[in-house]
Amino acid sequence: MAAETFAQLAELVIALDRRFPAHNGPFERVSRLAEETGELATAVNHAEGMGVKSQKRGAPDLKNLVKEVEDVLRSALGIAYHYGVLDQVCASIADHHNSYREQGYIPSHEQGGWKPPSQPSL
């Protein structure tokens, strides 16, 4: 499932490049990443009840937090796509994953594989 999700994210990056062909230079991409990161920080602050966001916006909307996480990942992957290193990013993730598995931080499939940790309730 994770490889499929990575491929879907890469396909979204390519689709957005087709949809908005005039806004995909390196500086636009990094500016987009900075903007999306700021929006994610705002969503995290809201989810944690920090600042005046809860007073202004009410209860946190975790759907918005999920959207902002996706936007950050997609923006970062857009930079990799721009430089033609999507495959290298995928290989790097696999290498780091294998390293952490070898160190015992990630259980092997023989040990039951990875299971998502329980999610904290907000």
C-alpha positions in Angstrom: 0.0 0.0 0.0 2.8 2.5 0.8 4.4 2.1 -2.6 1.0 2.6 -4.3 0.4 5.7 -2.2 3.8 7.1 -3.2 3.0 6.4 -6.8 -0.3 8.1 -6.5 1.3 11.2 -4.9 3.8 11.3 -7.8 1.0 11.1 -10.3 -0.8 14.0 -8.6 2.4 16.1 -8.9 2.6 15.3 -12.6 -1.2 16.0 -13.1 -0.9 19.4 -11.4 2.1 20.2 -13.6 -0.2 19.5 -16.6 -3.1 21.5 -15.1 -0.9 24.5 -14.2 2.0 24.4 -16.6 3.1 28.0 -16.1 3.8 27.8 -12.3 6.3 25.0 -11.9 9.7 26.6 -11.7 12.1 25.8 -8.8 11.4 29.1 -7.0 7.6 28.7 -7.4 7.9 25.1 -6.1 9.9 26.0 -3.0 7.7 29.0 -2.3 4.7 26.6 -2.5 6.3 24.2 -0.1 7.0 27.1 2.3 3.4 28.3 2.0 2.0 24.8 2.6 4.3 24.2 5.5 3.0 27.4 7.1 -0.6 26.2 6.5 0.3 22.9 8.2 1.8 24.7 11.1 -1.5 26.7 11.5 -3.5 23.5 11.4 -1.2 21.9 14.0 -1.5 25.0 16.3 -5.3 24.8 15.9 -5.4 21.1 16.6 -3.4 21.7 19.8 -5.5 24.6 20.9 -2.6 27.0 20.7 -3.1 30.7 20.2 -6.5 32.2 19.4 -7.3 29.8 16.5 -9.8 27.8 18.6 -11.6 31.0 19.7 -11.8 32.2 16.1 -12.4 28.9 14.3 -14.0 26.7 16.9 -13.0 23.0 17.3 -10.1 21.7 15.3 -11.0 20.1 11.9 -8.6 17.1 11.5 -9.7 16.8 7.8 -8.0 20.1 7.2 -4.8 18.9 9.0 -4.8 15.8 6.8 -5.2 18.0 3.7 -2.3 20.2 4.8 -0.1 17.2 5.4 -0.9 15.9 1.9 -0.2 19.4 0.4 3.3 19.5 2.1 4.2 16.0 0.9 3.0 16.8 -2.6 4.9 20.1 -2.7 8.1 18.4 -1.6 7.7 15.7 -4.1 7.1 18.3 -6.8 10.6 19.6 -6.1 12.0 16.1 -6.5 10.0 15.7 -9.8 11.4 19.1 -11.1 14.9 17.8 -10.6 14.1 14.3 -12.0 15.0 12.5 -8.7 11.7 10.8 -7.8 13.2 7.3 -8.2 16.2 8.4 -6.0 13.8 9.7 -3.3 11.9 6.4 -3.4 15.2 4.4 -3.1 16.4 6.7 -0.3 13.2 6.1 1.7 13.6 2.3 1.1 17.3 2.5 2.2 16.4 4.3 5.4 13.5 2.0 6.1 15.8 -1.1 5.7 18.4 0.5 8.0 15.9 1.1 10.7 14.5 -2.4 10.3 18.1 -3.8 10.6 18.5 -1.8 13.8 15.4 -3.3 15.2 13.2 -0.1 15.2 10.9 -1.6 12.6 9.7 -5.2 13.1 10.3 -7.6 10.2 7.5 -9.2 8.4 8.3 -12.4 10.1 7.6 -10.7 13.4 4.2 -9.6 12.3 5.3 -6.6 10.3 4.4 -3.0 11.0 1.2 -2.0 12.7 0.2 1.6 13.0 0.5 2.9 16.6 -2.7 3.8 18.4 -3.7 7.3 17.6 -4.0 9.9 20.3 -7.5 11.3 20.6 -7.9 15.1 20.4 
